[in-house]
Amino acid sequence: MQEPIVIILACCFEVFITETTLCALAIACNDVRLLLLDTMILTSRQCLNKFVALTPDLYGTMHVSYNGHLLSHLPDTVHNWGPLWSHSPCV
């Protein structure tokens, strides 16, 4: 089952971004959803690391930022402090 946010993203951005970029964005959204639920931390870690590694190729090196690096640390935060909803208003 596709998440509603993925369907909305696909409808709104299909004319602006490639299918590959949209798929990568959908994966990142799903991974953050998993961390909000405090489930599948290892899976989320692997996928977020892949998303961060692909960011320069998908969006260009000008869009590689500290925020992207912080994504790779979200699974550690969830492991140490619990689900994101309980301590992070910025995700």
Buried (B, 14 or more C-beta within 10 A) or exposed (E): EEEEBBEEBBEEEEEEBEEEBBBBBBBBBBBBBBBBEBEBBEEBBEBBBBBBEBBEEBBEEEEEEEEBEEBBEBBEBBEEEEBBEEEBEEE
